[in-house]
Amino acid sequence: MKPLKIEFCGEWYEVEHPSDFHIGRESDLVIDDNPYLHRRFLRIYEDFGMWWLANVGNLLSATVTDATGQVQAWLAPGARLPIVFPQMQVLFSAGSTTYEFTVHSAEDYYNTSAAMAGSGGSTTIEPIPLTSSQRLLIVSLAEHILRQSSPGRGEIPSSAEAAGRLHWSMTTFNRKLDNVCDKLDKVGVQGLRGGKGNLATNRRLRLVEYAVATRLISQDDLYLLDKNDREITAGADATDG
């Protein structure tokens, strides 16, 4: 078995046969001293001649994607999946913090490439259409993660903080959050449906995990925040004038 390499916060870790490797609060890869994070949350180990990623916690879930963001899985407690891509991104949240690390494999069991439109009847994967305000909302929640230079950790703002960042009222923010969550829920994204047992905090965290992991938003969208600030300032100046 060829070793795996893991990147987190600019540091690299190597997993070699036949070792197991744990990720959590008190593990081989110590993510953080966050009390909401399991001591051992994720496990990387060998089985059937392949490396596997398993969720050995009992509360938290992780979002896992390939390098393109086209293949996405939600790794619930007790679940496991084989590491079949040359690069795999893992995101998860504990408390108000979202964490991200990347697994690099020398094996290439299954690779993906961006779908291209063709004239020969080929199937293309259409991106989920977002309105400008929906994209702006997601970027405001994911700002700290998008500004990272390498996989690591980022705080997710509260609804009140995000609404203030966007110069929106709480009513406007909550309505737009409901709309974008409903849109993604209808196309099968898990963890965004409101109601009993799914607090607003959980929905925001899951929304950020999904949007960042699947490249629904990226660093290229950060300009939207500055653009929004300029438009608000210009509108205020025009009113004062």
N, C-alpha and C positions, 0 to 999 in steps of 0.2 A: 504494500500500500504506500502510495506517495503521500508525503505529509501535507497538511493543510496549513494555511497561514491566515491569521485573523488580524484585522486592523481596527483599532479603537482609540480615538483621541490621539492620533499620531503615533501610537505605539503598536508594535507587531508582536504577535504570539504565534508559536508553531505547535501544531498537534501532530505527533508522530505515532506510528504503529508500535505497540498495541495499546497505547495510552487512551484513557478517557479524559475528557476536558470539560470542566464545568464553568458556567457563567452565572454570576449572581452577586450577592452582597458579600459572601464569604466563600470564594471559589478560586479556581485557577486564574480566571479573569475577574478581578474585583471591579465591578461596574461602578459602584457608589456605596456610601453608607446609608442610603435612602431606606428608612424603616418600612416603606411600602413594597420594597423589592425582596423577593425570596432569597434566602441564603444561597440556595442552589435553584436556579430557575431553568436554565437550558443546559443540555448535555450533548456533547459531540463524541461519538464513539463509532467503532467499527462493527459491522455485522454483515454477513453474507458477502464479504469481499468488497463492501462499500462503506463510505462514511455516512453517518446519519446525524440529523439534528432532532433532538427530542425535547419536549416541554415536560420537565419533571416537577414543575410547581403545581399548585392546586387552585390558584386564583387568576393569575395573569395570562394573557395570550400574547402572541407575537405575530407580526406581519412579515412575511418572507417573499422576496421577489428575485427574479433573475436580473442581470445587468441592464436589460432594456426596459424593465418594468411591465412587460407584456404578460408574464406568468406570475400570478400572485396567489399566495395561500395564507390562510389564517390558522396559525398553529395554536390550538386550544390546549388546556391542561390534559396531559396524558397522550397527546398526539405526537407523531414523529413523521419525518419525511427524509428521503435520501438526498444527499448533496450531489446533484448531477450536473450543475452548471459550473463553468470556470470561475464565475464570480456570483456571489449571492449576498443580497442585502437583507439585514434583519433589523426590524424596528419594533420597539415595545415601550409601554408607558407604565410608570409606577408613581402614584401620587400625581403631581402636576408636571412631572418631568418625562420627556420622551428621550429614549436612548437609541442609538444606531451603531451597528458594527457591520463589517463586511468580511465574508469568508471567501478566500481565494483558494481554488483547487487546481492542481496540475492536471487532473483528469478532465475529459470533455465528453461525458456520456451523452449530453443533450444540450445543444446550443441553440440560441434564438437570434433572430435578426429582425429589425423593424419591418413591418409589413408594408409593401409597396403596392400602389394602385397599378392595375394592369388591364389590358384590353382583351385578354384571352379568357375571361370568365373567372379569374382568380379571386379568392376571397380576401378582402382587406378588413383590418380591425379599425373600426371608426372610433375616434376619441370621444369621450363624453363631453357634450357641449355644455359650456358654462356661460352664464351671462357675465358681463364685466364686473358687476357688483358681487356675484358669487365667487369669482376668481379672487377679487380683492379681499373678500372676507377670509378665504382659506389662507391666502398669503399672510394676512395679519396674524393668524393663529400660528403659522409655521415660520414666522420671520426668524426667530432665534436659531432654528435648525437650518434654514436655508443659508444663513450667513456663516455657517461653519465651513472651514477649509478642509476638514477631514471628518469621517464618521465619529460621532461622540454623543454629547448630551445637550439638550436644549429645553428651557422652561416654556411651557405652554401658558399663555396669558389667560386670565379669567375672562368671562364674557364682558364684564364691566371694563377691564383694561383694554380688551380688543375694540370694544365700541368706542372708547375714548381715543384710541389710536386712529380710528377711522373717522372721528368726529360725527359719529352716529348716536342716535338715542338708543336706549336699551330695547325699546319696542322694535325699532328698525332692525337692530342687530339680530334679535331673537327670531324675528319673522324670516329674515334672509337665511339664518342658520337652519331653521326648520325646512325652508325650501330646498336648500342644497342637500341636506341630509335625506329628504324625501326623494329627491331626484336620484341619488346614488343608491338608496335602498331599493328603488324600483328596478335597477339594473343588477341587483343581486349582491351589493356590498353589505356584508354583515356588520352588526354592531352599531348601526346608526339609527335604528328605530327607537323612537321615544317611548315613554311609558314606564310602568312599574319595573324597578330593578335596573333601569338604565338612566343614570343621572346625567344631567347636562354636561358635567365634567367628562364623563366617559365618552360621550358623543363627540366632544371637541377633540379629545385625544385620539380617538379612532379615526376621525376625519383627517387629522394631520398625518397619522401613520399611513393611511391609504393614499392620500394625495401625494405625499413625498415618495413613498415606495413605488408607486405606479407611474411616476413622472407626470401626474396630472398638473402639477405646478413644479417650478424649478427656480433656481437662482435668477434666471432671466426675467422672472415675473416680479422681482423685488422693486423694480422701477415704478410699479403701480402704486406703491405706498407714497413715494415722493411725488408722483403725479397727482395723487389725491390731495396731498398736503398743499400743493401749489394751487389746485383748483379751489380748495376751501379758502385759502388766503386771498386769492384773487376775488372770489365772491364777497368776502368780508370787506375788502378794500373798496369794491364797487359800491357796496351798501353804504359804507361810511362816506364815500364821495358824494 
